[in-house]
């Protein structure tokens, strides 16, 4: 499970950086890389969303390990 959470964390960070670029510079990195209305773009957005949902469990993890 730790590997899955690390992969999901990477996708969540990618999503966060993309939203930061959109907010600061009105620049969408994902659409620039893969194009608009593209299946790959939609897959990236879906993976980022699923990763964010999986990472919700990090809120409830014991950090004293």
N, C-alpha and C positions, 0 to 999 in steps of 0.2 A: 504494500500500500504506500510505502514511503516513496517509491519510484514514481508511482502514478501521481502522487501529490506534487512531486518536484516537476514533473512534466506539465501538470496543470498549472503550477505556479508560473512556469515560463510562459505559457499561453496567456495567463492573466496579466503578466507584466507586459507582454506584447500588446494586449488590448489597452492597457492603461497608457502606454506610451503613445499608441495611436490616438486615443481620445485626447491626450495632452497636446499632440500636434494639431488635432482638429480645433481644439479650444484656443490655442495660442496663435496658430498661423493659418487656420482654415485649410489645412493640408492633410489629406487622408492617405496615409502611407500604404495601406492595404489595397485601396482602389488604384493607387498609382502603380503598384507592383503587378497587380493581377487584372486590372481593368474594372470598369463598372458593369453591372449586370452580367457578371461572369459566375459560373458555377464554383470556381475555385475561391473567389471572393466570399461567396455565401458560405462555403465550407469553413473558411477561416473564421468568419463571424460566429458560426455555430460552435466550432471548437472552443473559441474564446468564451462563449456563453456557458457551455458545459463545464469548462475548466473553472469558471467562476463559481458555479453551483457546487462542484466537488470541493473547492477550497473553502466553502462555508464551514466544513468540518474542522478547519484549522482554528476557528474561533473557540471551539470547545475542547481543544487538545490540551493536555497537561504539559506545561512548559518547564516543569521542574526536573525533567529527565536528564 
